[in-house]
Amino acid sequence: MTDPLFRENAYVTTCDARVLEITEQGGIVLDRTVFYAASGGQPGDTGRLVMADGSAITIADTVFDDDRTTIIHVPDAGQTLPPVGSALAPELDWERRHKLMRMHTALHIICAVLKTKITGCQIGEEESRIDLNIPEPPEREAVQELIQQAIGRDMPTSTEWITDAELDANPDLIKSMSVSPPRGSGRVRLVRIGDDFDLQPCGGTHVASTSEIGAIDVTKIENKGKLNRRIRIRFAS
């Protein structure tokens, strides 16, 4: 298994690593990485793998294998793949990742201020959306104000771990109705915002403080079913 360094520190942009495997599809598996694999609505990271001689392999996407235990770095087509056992340094496209971190944290804030469950989400570099289980669409201006107030409180984010059994004993921690918390290791990662503003299972990457998100515009609130409201946001220009 790959050691996912981003789970402990989302701000690490590079590390020393070694190639463990080249998959049948040409994906690259490392012993450790700073690249986030696509899951939970957050896209996989992009960047490059820098070889010892200074040459680099461009990474177009990062995904999990079918059993969701192995992180696979997907290179652009037509590149020479590194030999198994070779040393290299994965380097993130940090500007893109940081936007995704800001967006992901903003979606947690929306869920918290509206005090409801998530039915789906899609995180993008400039625009994102979150689907929520609420009977009536809230007013766009009111949601906008609540989000920006929370961002402006400059609340720290942090992570902590509980066991699978502890999560089973506290099902209200689970805010997503469409994506199960990442399990498999016997423990589950929680993301906390502030002391008691929000706490929920999440394997994604987040900014260190809400003020780092910046200004967010709520562009649209849509009806997507009897109890499903879609809120679209983007970074304010």
Secondary structure in CASP SS format (residue, H / E / C, confidence):
PFRMAT SS
TARGET T0000
AUTHOR 0000-0000-0000
METHOD secondary structure of the structure
MODEL  1
M C 1.00
T C 1.00
D E 1.00
P E 1.00
L H 1.00
F H 1.00
R H 1.00
E C 1.00
N C 1.00
A C 1.00
Y C 1.00
V C 1.00
T C 1.00
T E 1.00
C C 1.00
D C 1.00
A E 1.00
R E 1.00
V E 1.00
L E 1.00
E E 1.00
I E 1.00
T C 1.00
E C 1.00
Q C 1.00
G C 1.00
G C 1.00
I E 1.00
V E 1.00
L E 1.00
D C 1.00
R E 1.00
T E 1.00
V C 1.00
F C 1.00
Y C 1.00
A C 1.00
A C 1.00
S E 1.00
G C 1.00
G C 1.00
Q E 1.00
P C 1.00
G C 1.00
D C 1.00
T C 1.00
G E 1.00
R E 1.00
L E 1.00
V E 1.00
M E 1.00
A C 1.00
D C 1.00
G C 1.00
S C 1.00
A E 1.00
I E 1.00
T E 1.00
I E 1.00
A E 1.00
D E 1.00
T E 1.00
V E 1.00
F E 1.00
D C 1.00
D C 1.00
D C 1.00
R C 1.00
T C 1.00
T C 1.00
I E 1.00
I E 1.00
H E 1.00
V E 1.00
P E 1.00
D C 1.00
A C 1.00
G C 1.00
Q C 1.00
T C 1.00
L C 1.00
P C 1.00
P C 1.00
V C 1.00
G C 1.00
S C 1.00
A E 1.00
L E 1.00
A E 1.00
P E 1.00
E E 1.00
L E 1.00
D C 1.00
W H 1.00
E H 1.00
R H 1.00
R H 1.00
H H 1.00
K H 1.00
L H 1.00
M H 1.00
R H 1.00
M H 1.00
H H 1.00
T H 1.00
A H 1.00
L H 1.00
H H 1.00
I H 1.00
I H 1.00
C H 1.00
A H 1.00
V H 1.00
L H 1.00
K C 1.00
T C 1.00
K C 1.00
I E 1.00
T E 1.00
G E 1.00
C E 1.00
Q E 1.00
I C 1.00
G C 1.00
E C 1.00
E C 1.00
E E 1.00
S E 1.00
R E 1.00
I E 1.00
D E 1.00
L E 1.00
N E 1.00
I C 1.00
P C 1.00
E C 1.00
P C 1.00
P C 1.00
E C 1.00
R H 1.00
E H 1.00
A H 1.00
V H 1.00
Q H 1.00
E H 1.00
L H 1.00
I H 1.00
Q H 1.00
Q H 1.00
A H 1.00
I H 1.00
G H 1.00
R C 1.00
D C 1.00
M C 1.00
P E 1.00
T E 1.00
S E 1.00
T E 1.00
E E 1.00
W E 1.00
I E 1.00
T E 1.00
D H 1.00
A H 1.00
E H 1.00
L H 1.00
D H 1.00
A H 1.00
N C 1.00
P H 1.00
D H 1.00
L H 1.00
I C 1.00
K C 1.00
S E 1.00
M C 1.00
S C 1.00
V C 1.00
S C 1.00
P C 1.00
P C 1.00
R C 1.00
G C 1.00
S C 1.00
G C 1.00
R E 1.00
V E 1.00
R E 1.00
L E 1.00
V E 1.00
R E 1.00
I E 1.00
G C 1.00
D C 1.00
D C 1.00
F C 1.00
D E 1.00
L E 1.00
Q E 1.00
P E 1.00
C C 1.00
G C 1.00
G C 1.00
T C 1.00
H C 1.00
V C 1.00
A C 1.00
S E 1.00
T H 1.00
S H 1.00
E H 1.00
I H 1.00
G C 1.00
A C 1.00
I E 1.00
D E 1.00
V E 1.00
T E 1.00
K E 1.00
I E 1.00
E E 1.00
N E 1.00
K C 1.00
G C 1.00
K C 1.00
L C 1.00
N E 1.00
R E 1.00
R E 1.00
I E 1.00
R E 1.00
I E 1.00
R E 1.00
F E 1.00
A C 1.00
S C 1.00
END
